[in-house]
C-alpha cells in the first residue's frame, strides 16, 4: 500500500495561515444590525441621498421596519441638519489653493413617536476629508470631490446605524 503525501502549495498554506490568524483575532463579517425597536419613522427630506441610503440600510440590514407615519413608529429619527462644507486648507506661495477640507455633517435626535422619551439627544455626525487641488486638473477634482462626499455619506449612514443600535432612553 502506498502512502500519498499531500504538500500544500505556498498559496494554500498562506490562505490557511490567514484564516487561522483572522479567527484568532476575533474578526467576523458585518452582521445584521440589532436595533432596539421594531419600527422607525425618519423625519427628514425625502429627496436627501442620506435619507434614501439610511432607509435602505435599515430595511436590508435589520429587522426593523421604516414606516411612513410617525404615529405607527416606536422611534422617530429627526434629521435636523445635513450640510456639505468646503473649506480652504492650504494656499500655495503663489496665492493658489492647493488643499481643501471637505466636511459632511448630519444633525439628528431620536425620540419615541410622541416625543416624550428621548433615546438620543441632539447629536451630530461629522465626517471630513482633505484633498489636494490643482487648477490644471480642475475637471478631475470635481469628480474626486463628489466621490469623497459620497464616501463620507456612506460612512455617516454606517455610523448612524451603530448609534441607533446603542440607543437607550435618556434619564431626565
Secondary structure, DSSP 8 states (H G I E B T S, - for coil): ---------HHHHHHHHHHHHHHHHT------B--SSSEEEEES-TT-HHHHHHHHHHHHHBS-EE-SSGGG-SEEEEEEEEEEEEEEEEE-TTS-EEEEEEEEEEEEEEE-TTS-SEEEEEEEEEEEEEEE--GGGHHHHHHHHHHHHHHHHHHHHHHHHHHHHT------
